Amino acid sequence: MTHPLLPFELQIVAGATLIAFLAWVLYLVRFKRLSLRDSLLWLVSTTVVALFTVFPRLLSDVARALAVQVPSNALFALAILYLALNVLSLTIALSNGASRARRLAQECALLRAEIDELRMTRRAAPSSGAA
């Protein structure tokens, strides 16, 4: 008798955990604590893991397609790839945020200099009108 790749009890626990996680991500998107663009990676990865949970044989097929001997090694390789994609995605978002902050700071400095210049010209101009 061969052992199942993923015992039924573990499938139930993993499925419930994934449903709870998916609900949490959707909750964060709904209340604008997470943007839809940023949540896309989480939604796609959770769906893929759910497919592996519901159909554990799929992991064996992926391992065989990647020429990996043990399906758990393929799972770890896919997890490392997922983490690398997530880190890249977060790095891109952080870089974009830093660029926007720098640009806003530069615009603010230019506007502040323009306001100071206007104040100086207003003070230097002789007041017109009879007293």
N, CA, C and O atoms as a printed pandas DataFrame, in Angstrom:
     atom_number atom_name residue_name chain_id  residue_number  x_coord  y_coord  z_coord
0              1         N          MET        A               1    0.846   -1.176    0.000
1              2        CA          MET        A               1    0.000    0.000    0.000
2              3         C          MET        A               1    0.893    1.242    0.000
3              4         O          MET        A               1    1.813    1.350    0.811
4              5         N          THR        A               2    0.624    2.153   -0.891
5              6        CA          THR        A               2    1.405    3.381   -0.947
6              7         C          THR        A               2    0.758    4.444   -0.076
7              8         O          THR        A               2   -0.460    4.478    0.101
8              9         N          HIS        A               3    1.605    5.309    0.462
9             10        CA          HIS        A               3    1.108    6.398    1.296
10            11         C          HIS        A               3    0.645    7.535    0.397
11            12         O          HIS        A               3    1.268    7.814   -0.628
12            13         N          PRO        A               4   -0.427    8.180    0.769
13            14        CA          PRO        A               4   -0.864    9.320   -0.044
14            15         C          PRO        A               4    0.142   10.463    0.070
15            16         O          PRO        A               4    0.806   10.630    1.093
16            17         N          LEU        A               5    0.236   11.231   -0.986
17            18        CA          LEU        A               5    1.171   12.348   -1.004
18            19         C          LEU        A               5    0.795   13.386    0.045
19            20         O          LEU        A               5    1.667   13.999    0.659
20            21         N          LEU        A               6   -0.489   13.579    0.246
21            22        CA          LEU        A               6   -0.988   14.534    1.233
22            23         C          LEU        A               6   -2.174   13.885    1.939
23            24         O          LEU        A               6   -3.227   13.700    1.329
24            25         N          PRO        A               7   -2.017   13.535    3.223
25            26        CA          PRO        A               7   -3.122   12.885    3.943
26            27         C          PRO        A               7   -4.384   13.755    3.932
27            28         O          PRO        A               7   -4.309   14.983    3.889
28            29         N          PHE        A               8   -5.543   13.093    3.972
29            30        CA          PHE        A               8   -6.819   13.784    3.883
30            31         C          PHE        A               8   -6.994   14.814    5.000
31            32         O          PHE        A               8   -7.504   15.909    4.760
32            33         N          GLU        A               9   -6.576   14.469    6.213
33            34        CA          GLU        A               9   -6.709   15.407    7.333
34            35         C          GLU        A               9   -5.902   16.680    7.080
35            36         O          GLU        A               9   -6.355   17.784    7.381
36            37         N          LEU        A              10   -4.706   16.512    6.525
37            38        CA          LEU        A              10   -3.868   17.659    6.204
38            39         C          LEU        A              10   -4.477   18.483    5.068
39            40         O          LEU        A              10   -4.358   19.708    5.060
40            41         N          GLN        A              11   -5.123   17.821    4.115
41            42        CA          GLN        A              11   -5.815   18.538    3.047
42            43         C          GLN        A              11   -6.918   19.425    3.615
43            44         O          GLN        A              11   -7.096   20.562    3.178
44            45         N          ILE        A              12   -7.659   18.900    4.593
45            46        CA          ILE        A              12   -8.746   19.664    5.215
46            47         C          ILE        A              12   -8.176   20.888    5.941
47            48         O          ILE        A              12   -8.670   22.002    5.764
48            49         N          VAL        A              13   -7.145   20.683    6.750
49            50        CA          VAL        A              13   -6.544   21.790    7.502
50            51         C          VAL        A              13   -5.952   22.826    6.545
51            52         O          VAL        A              13   -6.147   24.028    6.728
52            53         N          ALA        A              14   -5.235   22.362    5.533
53            54        CA          ALA        A              14   -4.634   23.290    4.563
54            55         C          ALA        A              14   -5.716   24.040    3.798
55            56         O          ALA        A              14   -5.593   25.244    3.573
56            57         N          GLY        A              15   -6.766   23.347    3.400
57            58        CA          GLY        A              15   -7.863   23.997    2.682
58            59         C          GLY        A              15   -8.535   25.070    3.523
59            60         O          GLY        A              15   -8.806   26.167    3.034
60            61         N          ALA        A              16   -8.805   24.762    4.781
61            62        CA          ALA        A              16   -9.432   25.740    5.681
62            63         C          ALA        A              16   -8.510   26.943    5.897
63            64         O          ALA        A              16   -8.972   28.083    5.919
64            65         N          THR        A              17   -7.225   26.691    6.055
65            66        CA          THR        A              17   -6.261   27.773    6.236
66            67         C          THR        A              17   -6.198   28.661    4.997
67            68         O          THR        A              17   -6.156   29.886    5.110
68            69         N          LEU        A              18   -6.192   28.054    3.833
69            70        CA          LEU        A              18   -6.134   28.825    2.592
70            71         C          LEU        A              18   -7.400   29.651    2.376
71            72         O          LEU        A              18   -7.331   30.787    1.907
72            73         N          ILE        A              19   -8.541   29.089    2.715
73            74        CA          ILE        A              19   -9.799   29.841    2.592
74            75         C          ILE        A              19   -9.788   31.029    3.543
75            76         O          ILE        A              19  -10.205   32.126    3.172
76            77         N          ALA        A              20   -9.310   30.817    4.774
77            78        CA          ALA        A              20   -9.230   31.915    5.739
78            79         C          ALA        A              20   -8.258   32.987    5.243
79            80         O          ALA        A              20   -8.541   34.179    5.364
80            81         N          PHE        A              21   -7.131   32.581    4.693
81            82        CA          PHE        A              21   -6.147   33.537    4.188
82            83         C          PHE        A              21   -6.704   34.320    3.009
83            84         O          PHE        A              21   -6.525   35.535    2.922
84            85         N          LEU        A              22   -7.381   33.622    2.104
85            86        CA          LEU        A              22   -7.983   34.280    0.951
86            87         C          LEU        A              22   -9.041   35.290    1.395
87            88         O          LEU        A              22   -9.126   36.389    0.847
88            89         N          ALA        A              23   -9.841   34.915    2.386
89            90        CA          ALA        A              23  -10.859   35.832    2.916
90            91         C          ALA        A              23  -10.199   37.061    3.542
91            92         O          ALA        A              23  -10.695   38.178    3.396
92            93         N          TRP        A              24   -9.092   36.855    4.230
93            94        CA          TRP        A              24   -8.377   37.967    4.856
94            95         C          TRP        A              24   -7.834   38.939    3.808
95            96         O          TRP        A              24   -7.954   40.154    3.966
96            97         N          VAL        A              25   -7.240   38.410    2.741
97            98        CA          VAL        A              25   -6.715   39.260    1.667
98            99         C          VAL        A              25   -7.856   40.046    1.030
99           100         O          VAL        A              25   -7.717   41.244    0.783
100          101         N          LEU        A              26   -8.976   39.390    0.762
101          102        CA          LEU        A              26  -10.122   40.078    0.172
102          103         C          LEU        A              26  -10.673   41.140    1.120
103          104         O          LEU        A              26  -11.095   42.207    0.672
104          105         N          TYR        A              27  -10.674   40.864    2.409
105          106        CA          TYR        A              27  -11.097   41.843    3.412
106          107         C          TYR        A              27  -10.193   43.077    3.367
107          108         O          TYR        A              27  -10.675   44.210    3.393
108          109         N          LEU        A              28   -8.882   42.848    3.299
109          110        CA          LEU        A              28   -7.927   43.963    3.238
110          111         C          LEU        A              28   -8.119   44.793    1.975
111          112         O          LEU        A              28   -7.999   46.018    2.011
112          113         N          VAL        A              29   -8.416   44.134    0.862
113          114        CA          VAL        A              29   -8.651   44.858   -0.391
114          115         C          VAL        A              29   -9.944   45.655   -0.293
115          116         O          VAL        A              29  -10.001   46.810   -0.714
116          117         N          ARG        A              30  -10.979   45.039    0.260
117          118        CA          ARG        A              30  -12.281   45.705    0.347
118          119         C          ARG        A              30  -12.219   46.985    1.179
119          120         O          ARG        A              30  -12.833   47.991    0.822
120          121         N          PHE        A              31  -11.478   46.948    2.289
121          122        CA          PHE        A              31  -11.389   48.109    3.156
122          123         C          PHE        A              31  -10.153   48.964    2.864
123          124         O          PHE        A              31   -9.718   49.761    3.696
124          125         N          LYS        A              32   -9.597   48.779    1.658
125          126        CA          LYS        A              32   -8.504   49.612    1.136
126          127         C          LYS        A              32   -7.264   49.647    2.019
127          128         O          LYS        A              32   -6.573   50.663    2.092
128          129         N          ARG        A              33   -6.990   48.549    2.680
129          130        CA          ARG        A              33   -5.748   48.439    3.440
130          131         C          ARG        A              33   -4.673   47.766    2.594
131          132         O          ARG        A              33   -3.495   47.755    2.953
132          133         N          LEU        A              34   -5.105   47.200    1.457
133          134        CA          LEU        A              34   -4.209   46.550    0.509
134          135         C          LEU        A              34   -4.762   46.845   -0.878
135          136         O          LEU        A              34   -5.951   46.645   -1.127
136          137         N          SER        A              35   -3.912   47.319   -1.780
137          138        CA          SER        A              35   -4.400   47.645   -3.123
138          139         C          SER        A              35   -4.638   46.359   -3.912
139          140         O          SER        A              35   -4.034   45.318   -3.650
140          141         N          LEU        A              36   -5.525   46.468   -4.872
141          142        CA          LEU        A              36   -5.837   45.310   -5.700
142          143         C          LEU        A              36   -4.604   44.844   -6.459
143          144         O          LEU        A              36   -4.387   43.644   -6.628
144          145         N          ARG        A              37   -3.791   45.804   -6.918
145          146        CA          ARG        A              37   -2.565   45.455   -7.651
146          147         C          ARG        A              37   -1.598   44.676   -6.766
147          148         O          ARG        A              37   -1.002   43.691   -7.202
148          149         N          ASP        A              38   -1.447   45.127   -5.514
149          150        CA          ASP        A              38   -0.533   44.447   -4.599
150          151         C          ASP        A              38   -1.075   43.100   -4.145
151          152         O          ASP        A              38   -0.305   42.203   -3.802
152          153         N          SER        A              39   -2.390   42.954   -4.143
153          154        CA          SER        A              39   -2.987   41.703   -3.677
154          155         C          SER        A              39   -2.962   40.620   -4.752
155          156         O          SER        A              39   -3.184   39.447   -4.453
156          157         N          LEU        A              40   -2.698   41.000   -5.986
157          158        CA          LEU        A              40   -2.748   40.035   -7.083
158          159         C          LEU        A              40   -1.791   38.863   -6.864
159          160         O          LEU        A              40   -2.164   37.711   -7.084
160          161         N          LEU        A              41   -0.581   39.144   -6.439
161          162        CA          LEU        A              41    0.394   38.077   -6.194
162          163         C          LEU        A              41   -0.099   37.131   -5.099
163          164         O          LEU        A              41    0.059   35.915   -5.208
164          165         N          TRP        A              42   -0.699   37.694   -4.041
165          166        CA          TRP        A              42   -1.220   36.858   -2.953
166          167         C          TRP        A              42   -2.391   36.004   -3.431
167          168         O          TRP        A              42   -2.482   34.826   -3.087
168          169         N          LEU        A              43   -3.279   36.590   -4.218
169          170        CA          LEU        A              43   -4.445   35.851   -4.703
170          171         C          LEU        A              43   -4.035   34.712   -5.638
171          172         O          LEU        A              43   -4.549   33.599   -5.533
172          173         N          VAL        A              44   -3.113   34.998   -6.543
173          174        CA          VAL        A              44   -2.661   33.966   -7.488
174          175         C          VAL        A              44   -1.915   32.850   -6.758
175          176         O          VAL        A              44   -2.160   31.672   -7.015
176          177         N          SER        A              45   -1.008   33.212   -5.852
177          178        CA          SER        A              45   -0.240   32.181   -5.147
178          179         C          SER        A              45   -1.139   31.331   -4.249
179          180         O          SER        A              45   -0.935   30.122   -4.142
180          181         N          THR        A              46   -2.123   31.945   -3.609
181          182        CA          THR        A              46   -3.042   31.180   -2.765
182          183         C          THR        A              46   -3.866   30.223   -3.609
183          184         O          THR        A              46   -4.135   29.099   -3.188
184          185         N          THR        A              47   -4.267   30.655   -4.788
185          186        CA          THR        A              47   -5.029   29.788   -5.687
186          187         C          THR        A              47   -4.180   28.605   -6.149
187          188         O          THR        A              47   -4.669   27.477   -6.217
188          189         N          VAL        A              48   -2.916   28.861   -6.464
189          190        CA          VAL        A              48   -2.029   27.766   -6.898
190          191         C          VAL        A              48   -1.828   26.760   -5.770
191          192         O          VAL        A              48   -1.890   25.551   -5.994
192          193         N          VAL        A              49   -1.589   27.255   -4.561
193          194        CA          VAL        A              49   -1.404   26.353   -3.425
194          195         C          VAL        A              49   -2.693   25.577   -3.153
195          196         O          VAL        A              49   -2.645   24.402   -2.788
196          197         N          ALA        A              50   -3.842   26.230   -3.330
197          198        CA          ALA        A              50   -5.125   25.540   -3.147
198          199         C          ALA        A              50   -5.279   24.419   -4.166
199          200         O          ALA        A              50   -5.798   23.351   -3.843
200          201         N          LEU        A              51   -4.830   24.659   -5.394
201          202        CA          LEU        A              51   -4.881   23.590   -6.408
202          203         C          LEU        A              51   -4.008   22.410   -5.996
203          204         O          LEU        A              51   -4.408   21.255   -6.145
204          205         N          PHE        A              52   -2.805   22.702   -5.474
205          206        CA          PHE        A              52   -1.938   21.621   -5.011
206          207         C          PHE        A              52   -2.541   20.895   -3.811
207          208         O          PHE        A              52   -2.303   19.703   -3.622
208          209         N          THR        A              53   -3.320   21.611   -3.002
209          210        CA          THR        A              53   -3.946   20.996   -1.835
210          211         C          THR        A              53   -5.096   20.096   -2.254
211          212         O          THR        A              53   -5.231   18.979   -1.754
212          213         N          VAL        A              54   -5.922   20.578   -3.167
213          214        CA          VAL        A              54   -7.076   19.796   -3.615
214          215         C          VAL        A              54   -6.631   18.635   -4.496
215          216         O          VAL        A              54   -7.188   17.541   -4.411
216          217         N          PHE        A              55   -5.642   18.866   -5.332
217          218        CA          PHE        A              55   -5.132   17.847   -6.248
218          219         C          PHE        A              55   -3.655   17.605   -5.969
219          220         O          PHE        A              55   -2.813   18.107   -6.715
220          221         N          PRO        A              56   -3.303   16.854   -4.919
221          222        CA          PRO        A              56   -1.888   16.658   -4.584
222          223         C          PRO        A              56   -1.104   15.932   -5.686
223          224         O          PRO        A              56    0.118   16.055   -5.770
224          225         N          ARG        A              57   -1.798   15.195   -6.503
225          226        CA          ARG        A              57   -1.129   14.493   -7.599
226          227         C          ARG        A              57   -0.521   15.493   -8.590
227          228         O          ARG        A              57    0.439   15.180   -9.293
228          229         N          LEU        A              58   -1.086   16.675   -8.632
229          230        CA          LEU        A              58   -0.581   17.734   -9.499
230          231         C          LEU        A              58    0.867   18.086   -9.159
231          232         O          LEU        A              58    1.666   18.388  -10.045
232          233         N          LEU        A              59    1.194   18.043   -7.872
233          234        CA          LEU        A              59    2.562   18.325   -7.444
234          235         C          LEU        A              59    3.522   17.270   -7.984
235          236         O          LEU        A              59    4.634   17.596   -8.400
236          237         N          SER        A              60    3.100   16.018   -7.977
237          238        CA          SER        A              60    3.938   14.954   -8.553
238          239         C          SER        A              60    4.146   15.178  -10.040
239          240         O          SER        A              60    5.245   14.974  -10.556
240          241         N          ASP        A              61    3.100   15.594  -10.727
241          242        CA          ASP        A              61    3.216   15.855  -12.166
242          243         C          ASP        A              61    4.165   17.024  -12.439
243          244         O          ASP        A              61    4.958   16.979  -13.380
244          245         N          VAL        A              62    4.078   18.067  -11.613
245          246        CA          VAL        A              62    4.980   19.206  -11.772
246          247         C          VAL        A              62    6.418   18.774  -11.492
247          248         O          VAL        A              62    7.339   19.164  -12.210
248          249         N          ALA        A              63    6.606   17.971  -10.448
249          250        CA          ALA        A              63    7.952   17.477  -10.122
250          251         C          ALA        A              63    8.516   16.648  -11.270
251          252         O          ALA        A              63    9.686   16.785  -11.626
252          253         N          ARG        A              64    7.692   15.800  -11.838
253          254        CA          ARG        A              64    8.141   14.973  -12.957
254          255         C          ARG        A              64    8.477   15.854  -14.162
255          256         O          ARG        A              64    9.468   15.607  -14.848
256          257         N          ALA        A              65    7.660   16.881  -14.425
257          258        CA          ALA        A              65    7.912   17.781  -15.552
258          259         C          ALA        A              65    9.205   18.571  -15.359
259          260         O          ALA        A              65    9.886   18.898  -16.331
260          261         N          LEU        A              66    9.544   18.879  -14.102
261          262        CA          LEU        A              66   10.771   19.608  -13.811
262          263         C          LEU        A              66   11.971   18.675  -13.610
263          264         O          LEU        A              66   13.075   19.130  -13.309
264          265         N          ALA        A              67   11.747   17.383  -13.777
265          266        CA          ALA        A              67   12.782   16.362  -13.588
266          267         C          ALA        A              67   13.326   16.365  -12.169
267          268         O          ALA        A              67   14.530   16.223  -11.956
268          269         N          VAL        A              68   12.435   16.526  -11.200
269          270        CA          VAL        A              68   12.798   16.489   -9.790
270          271         C          VAL        A              68   12.351   15.144   -9.241
271          272         O          VAL        A              68   11.219   14.719   -9.474
272          273         N          GLN        A              69   13.244   14.469   -8.506
273          274        CA          GLN        A              69   12.968   13.122   -8.019
274          275         C          GLN        A              69   11.858   13.081   -6.965
275          276         O          GLN        A              69   10.973   12.227   -7.017
276          277         N          VAL        A              70   11.915   14.006   -6.015
277          278        CA          VAL        A              70   10.992   13.989   -4.884
278          279         C          VAL        A              70   10.044   15.188   -4.993
279          280         O          VAL        A              70   10.504   16.325   -5.104
280          281         N          PRO        A              71    8.728   14.949   -4.963
281          282        CA          PRO        A              71    7.778   16.064   -5.102
282          283         C          PRO        A              71    7.949   17.159   -4.047
283          284         O          PRO        A              71    7.702   18.330   -4.335
284          285         N          SER        A              72    8.363   16.801   -2.840
285          286        CA          SER        A              72    8.550   17.830   -1.814
286          287         C          SER        A              72    9.692   18.780   -2.193
287          288         O          SER        A              72    9.657   19.960   -1.844
288          289         N          ASN        A              73   10.702   18.271   -2.905
289          290        CA          ASN        A              73   11.779   19.154   -3.374
290          291         C          ASN        A              73   11.253   20.153   -4.406
291          292         O          ASN        A              73   11.669   21.311   -4.430
292          293         N          ALA        A              74   10.338   19.693   -5.256
293          294        CA          ALA        A              74    9.716   20.597   -6.227
294          295         C          ALA        A              74    8.893   21.648   -5.492
295          296         O          ALA        A              74    8.870   22.813   -5.888
296          297         N          LEU        A              75    8.219   21.237   -4.427
297          298        CA          LEU        A              75    7.434   22.178   -3.628
298          299         C          LEU        A              75    8.333   23.248   -3.018
299          300         O          LEU        A              75    7.996   24.432   -3.047
300          301         N          PHE        A              76    9.478   22.840   -2.466
301          302        CA          PHE        A              76   10.412   23.799   -1.894
302          303         C          PHE        A              76   10.995   24.725   -2.967
303          304         O          PHE        A              76   11.171   25.919   -2.721
304          305         N          ALA        A              77   11.292   24.193   -4.135
305          306        CA          ALA        A              77   11.812   25.017   -5.230
306          307         C          ALA        A              77   10.764   26.038   -5.657
307          308         O          ALA        A              77   11.092   27.201   -5.893
308          309         N          LEU        A              78    9.514   25.617   -5.756
309          310        CA          LEU        A              78    8.437   26.541   -6.115
310          311         C          LEU        A              78    8.231   27.590   -5.016
311          312         O          LEU        A              78    7.949   28.752   -5.308
312          313         N          ALA        A              79    8.372   27.176   -3.758
313          314        CA          ALA        A              79    8.226   28.124   -2.647
314          315         C          ALA        A              79    9.336   29.173   -2.683
315          316         O          ALA        A              79    9.081   30.351   -2.435
316          317         N          ILE        A              80   10.569   28.752   -2.990
317          318        CA          ILE        A              80   11.676   29.703   -3.088
318          319         C          ILE        A              80   11.450   30.651   -4.259
319          320         O          ILE        A              80   11.717   31.847   -4.146
320          321         N          LEU        A              81   10.959   30.131   -5.384
321          322        CA          LEU        A              81   10.641   30.979   -6.527
322          323         C          LEU        A              81    9.551   31.986   -6.157
323          324         O          LEU        A              81    9.639   33.158   -6.524
324          325         N          TYR        A              82    8.534   31.540   -5.438
325          326        CA          TYR        A              82    7.464   32.424   -4.996
326          327         C          TYR        A              82    8.021   33.525   -4.090
327          328         O          TYR        A              82    7.677   34.695   -4.260
328          329         N          LEU        A              83    8.868   33.166   -3.141
329          330        CA          LEU        A              83    9.448   34.161   -2.237
330          331         C          LEU        A              83   10.297   35.168   -3.000
331          332         O          LEU        A              83   10.278   36.360   -2.693
332          333         N          ALA        A              84   11.041   34.693   -3.990
333          334        CA          ALA        A              84   11.855   35.606   -4.799
334          335         C          ALA        A              84   10.963   36.580   -5.567
335          336         O          ALA        A              84   11.267   37.770   -5.642
336          337         N          LEU        A              85    9.866   36.084   -6.137
337          338        CA          LEU        A              85    8.934   36.967   -6.846
338          339         C          LEU        A              85    8.299   37.974   -5.898
339          340         O          LEU        A              85    8.116   39.136   -6.258
340          341         N          ASN        A              86    7.965   37.540   -4.701
341          342        CA          ASN        A              86    7.357   38.423   -3.719
342          343         C          ASN        A              86    8.342   39.502   -3.284
343          344         O          ASN        A              86    7.966   40.668   -3.166
344          345         N          VAL        A              87    9.580   39.135   -3.048
345          346        CA          VAL        A              87   10.603   40.119   -2.669
346          347         C          VAL        A              87   10.827   41.103   -3.813
347          348         O          VAL        A              87   10.959   42.304   -3.577
348          349         N          LEU        A              88   10.873   40.609   -5.047
349          350        CA          LEU        A              88   11.042   41.501   -6.201
350          351         C          LEU        A              88    9.866   42.468   -6.299
351          352         O          LEU        A              88   10.059   43.662   -6.531
352          353         N          SER        A              89    8.662   41.963   -6.126
353          354        CA          SER        A              89    7.472   42.806   -6.187
354          355         C          SER        A              89    7.507   43.890   -5.106
355          356         O          SER        A              89    7.200   45.051   -5.379
356          357         N          LEU        A              90    7.876   43.515   -3.899
357          358        CA          LEU        A              90    7.958   44.487   -2.808
358          359         C          LEU        A              90    9.078   45.501   -3.041
359          360         O          LEU        A              90    8.928   46.676   -2.707
360          361         N          THR        A              91   10.190   45.059   -3.607
361          362        CA          THR        A              91   11.295   45.961   -3.908
362          363         C          THR        A              91   10.885   46.985   -4.957
363          364         O          THR        A              91   11.230   48.162   -4.847
364          365         N          ILE        A              92   10.152   46.544   -5.972
365          366        CA          ILE        A              92    9.670   47.464   -7.006
366          367         C          ILE        A              92    8.729   48.495   -6.392
367          368         O          ILE        A              92    8.845   49.688   -6.670
368          369         N          ALA        A              93    7.798   48.038   -5.557
369          370        CA          ALA        A              93    6.848   48.956   -4.915
370          371         C          ALA        A              93    7.579   49.951   -4.016
371          372         O          ALA        A              93    7.255   51.138   -4.014
372          373         N          LEU        A              94    8.552   49.478   -3.263
373          374        CA          LEU        A              94    9.318   50.357   -2.382
374          375         C          LEU        A              94   10.129   51.371   -3.183
375          376         O          LEU        A              94   10.216   52.538   -2.801
376          377         N          SER        A              95   10.713   50.939   -4.276
377          378        CA          SER        A              95   11.484   51.830   -5.132
378          379         C          SER        A              95   10.587   52.905   -5.739
379          380         O          SER        A              95   10.965   54.076   -5.790
380          381         N          ASN        A              96    9.405   52.512   -6.197
381          382        CA          ASN        A              96    8.462   53.488   -6.755
382          383         C          ASN        A              96    8.035   54.494   -5.687
383          384         O          ASN        A              96    7.940   55.689   -5.967
384          385         N          GLY        A              97    7.780   54.027   -4.478
385          386        CA          GLY        A              97    7.403   54.918   -3.383
386          387         C          GLY        A              97    8.518   55.894   -3.043
387          388         O          GLY        A              97    8.261   57.073   -2.798
388          389         N          ALA        A              98    9.751   55.411   -3.026
389          390        CA          ALA        A              98   10.889   56.291   -2.727
390          391         C          ALA        A              98   11.063   57.338   -3.827
391          392         O          ALA        A              98   11.368   58.494   -3.536
392          393         N          SER        A              99   10.873   56.947   -5.077
393          394        CA          SER        A              99   10.986   57.905   -6.187
394          395         C          SER        A              99    9.905   58.974   -6.089
395          396         O          SER        A              99   10.172   60.158   -6.292
396          397         N          ARG        A             100    8.684   58.550   -5.778
397          398        CA          ARG        A             100    7.594   59.520   -5.637
398          399         C          ARG        A             100    7.846   60.470   -4.471
399          400         O          ARG        A             100    7.589   61.668   -4.585
400          401         N          ALA        A             101    8.343   59.953   -3.357
401          402        CA          ALA        A             101    8.628   60.802   -2.196
402          403         C          ALA        A             101    9.722   61.809   -2.523
403          404         O          ALA        A             101    9.626   62.975   -2.140
404          405         N          ARG        A             102   10.760   61.369   -3.228
405          406        CA          ARG        A             102   11.845   62.277   -3.614
406          407         C          ARG        A             102   11.326   63.365   -4.546
407          408         O          ARG        A             102   11.654   64.540   -4.378
408          409         N          ARG        A             103   10.511   62.974   -5.532
409          410        CA          ARG        A             103    9.954   63.949   -6.465
410          411         C          ARG        A             103    9.040   64.946   -5.740
411          412         O          ARG        A             103    9.086   66.141   -6.031
412          413         N          LEU        A             104    8.226   64.478   -4.818
413          414        CA          LEU        A             104    7.358   65.368   -4.049
414          415         C          LEU        A             104    8.164   66.321   -3.174
415          416         O          LEU        A             104    7.810   67.493   -3.044
416          417         N          ALA        A             105    9.243   65.827   -2.574
417          418        CA          ALA        A             105   10.095   66.689   -1.752
418          419         C          ALA        A             105   10.746   67.770   -2.610
419          420         O          ALA        A             105   10.865   68.916   -2.178
420          421         N          GLN        A             106   11.164   67.414   -3.813
421          422        CA          GLN        A             106   11.769   68.396   -4.709
422          423         C          GLN        A             106   10.742   69.447   -5.139
423          424         O          GLN        A             106   11.043   70.640   -5.161
424          425         N          GLU        A             107    9.538   69.003   -5.478
425          426        CA          GLU        A             107    8.490   69.951   -5.858
426          427         C          GLU        A             107    8.128   70.860   -4.688
427          428         O          GLU        A             107    7.905   72.056   -4.877
428          429         N          CYS        A             108    8.069   70.308   -3.499
429          430        CA          CYS        A             108    7.762   71.096   -2.303
430          431         C          CYS        A             108    8.848   72.151   -2.079
431          432         O          CYS        A             108    8.540   73.298   -1.754
432          433         N          ALA        A             109   10.100   71.775   -2.248
433          434        CA          ALA        A             109   11.204   72.734   -2.071
434          435         C          ALA        A             109   11.128   73.835   -3.107
435          436         O          ALA        A             109   11.364   74.999   -2.783
436          437         N          LEU        A             110   10.801   73.495   -4.355
437          438        CA          LEU        A             110   10.671   74.516   -5.394
438          439         C          LEU        A             110    9.516   75.472   -5.085
439          440         O          LEU        A             110    9.654   76.686   -5.233
440          441         N          LEU        A             111    8.395   74.926   -4.660
441          442        CA          LEU        A             111    7.245   75.770   -4.311
442          443         C          LEU        A             111    7.555   76.658   -3.105
443          444         O          LEU        A             111    7.169   77.827   -3.075
444          445         N          ARG        A             112    8.245   76.107   -2.123
445          446        CA          ARG        A             112    8.618   76.904   -0.948
446          447         C          ARG        A             112    9.554   78.042   -1.353
447          448         O          ARG        A             112    9.414   79.161   -0.859
448          449         N          ALA        A             113   10.495   77.771   -2.235
449          450        CA          ALA        A             113   11.401   78.818   -2.712
450          451         C          ALA        A             113   10.628   79.883   -3.482
451          452         O          ALA        A             113   10.907   81.074   -3.344
452          453         N          GLU        A             114    9.672   79.469   -4.282
453          454        CA          GLU        A             114    8.857   80.423   -5.032
454          455         C          GLU        A             114    8.020   81.292   -4.090
455          456         O          GLU        A             114    7.900   82.497   -4.313
456          457         N          ILE        A             115    7.449   80.709   -3.057
457          458        CA          ILE        A             115    6.670   81.465   -2.072
458          459         C          ILE        A             115    7.574   82.463   -1.343
459          460         O          ILE        A             115    7.201   83.620   -1.148
460          461         N          ASP        A             116    8.759   82.008   -0.944
461          462        CA          ASP        A             116    9.698   82.917   -0.270
462          463         C          ASP        A             116   10.082   84.082   -1.180
463          464         O          ASP        A             116   10.188   85.223   -0.731
464          465         N          GLU        A             117   10.288   83.783   -2.452
465          466        CA          GLU        A             117   10.647   84.833   -3.411
466          467         C          GLU        A             117    9.496   85.828   -3.564
467          468         O          GLU        A             117    9.731   87.035   -3.618
468          469         N          LEU        A             118    8.269   85.344   -3.633
469          470        CA          LEU        A             118    7.108   86.236   -3.732
470          471         C          LEU        A             118    6.963   87.103   -2.485
471          472         O          LEU        A             118    6.629   88.284   -2.582
472          473         N          ARG        A             119    7.212   86.525   -1.325
473          474        CA          ARG        A             119    7.142   87.294   -0.084
474          475         C          ARG        A             119    8.207   88.397   -0.066
475          476         O          ARG        A             119    7.944   89.519    0.368
476          477         N          MET        A             120    9.383   88.070   -0.530
477          478        CA          MET        A             120   10.467   89.052   -0.552
478          479         C          MET        A             120   10.156   90.195   -1.518
479          480         O          MET        A             120   10.412   91.357   -1.200
480          481         N          THR        A             121    9.616   89.886   -2.675
481          482        CA          THR        A             121    9.287   90.947   -3.636
482          483         C          THR        A             121    8.132   91.791   -3.131
483          484         O          THR        A             121    8.081   92.989   -3.408
484          485         N          ARG        A             122    7.209   91.195   -2.400
485          486        CA          ARG        A             122    6.087   91.946   -1.843
486          487         C          ARG        A             122    6.581   92.909   -0.762
487          488         O          ARG        A             122    6.106   94.042   -0.684
488          489         N          ARG        A             123    7.514   92.478    0.059
489          490        CA          ARG        A             123    8.066   93.336    1.110
490          491         C          ARG        A             123    8.912   94.465    0.528
491          492         O          ARG        A             123    8.897   95.588    1.033
492          493         N          ALA        A             124    9.645   94.160   -0.532
493          494        CA          ALA        A             124   10.551   95.137   -1.134
494          495         C          ALA        A             124    9.807   96.170   -1.955
495          496         O          ALA        A             124   10.319   97.272   -2.153
496          497         N          ALA        A             125    8.618   95.853   -2.439
497          498        CA          ALA        A             125    7.856   96.808   -3.272
498          499         C          ALA        A             125    7.338   97.932   -2.399
499          500         O          ALA        A             125    6.814   97.696   -1.311
500          501         N          PRO        A             126    7.488   99.175   -2.890
501          502        CA          PRO        A             126    6.971  100.312   -2.112
502          503         C          PRO        A             126    5.463  100.249   -2.046
503          504         O          PRO        A             126    4.797   99.930   -3.031
504          505         N          SER        A             127    4.934  100.553   -0.890
505          506        CA          SER        A             127    3.481  100.509   -0.741
506          507         C          SER        A             127    2.888  101.720   -1.421
507          508         O          SER        A             127    3.340  102.849   -1.228
508          509         N          SER        A             128    1.883  101.470   -2.208
509          510        CA          SER        A             128    1.237  102.563   -2.927
510          511         C          SER        A             128   -0.030  102.962   -2.191
511          512         O          SER        A             128   -0.654  102.129   -1.534
512          513         N          GLY        A             129   -0.403  104.183   -2.291
513          514        CA          GLY        A             129   -1.596  104.673   -1.631
514          515         C          GLY        A             129   -1.266  105.800   -0.693
515          516         O          GLY        A             129   -0.170  105.838   -0.132
516          517         N          ALA        A             130   -2.171  106.704   -0.512
517          518        CA          ALA        A             130   -1.945  107.847    0.349
518          519         C          ALA        A             130   -2.441  107.563    1.746
519          520         O          ALA        A             130   -3.463  106.912    1.961
520          521         N          ALA        A             131   -1.682  108.074    2.676
521          522        CA          ALA        A             131   -2.080  107.870    4.067
522          523         C          ALA        A             131   -2.608  109.117    4.702
523          524         O          ALA        A             131   -2.984  109.101    5.875
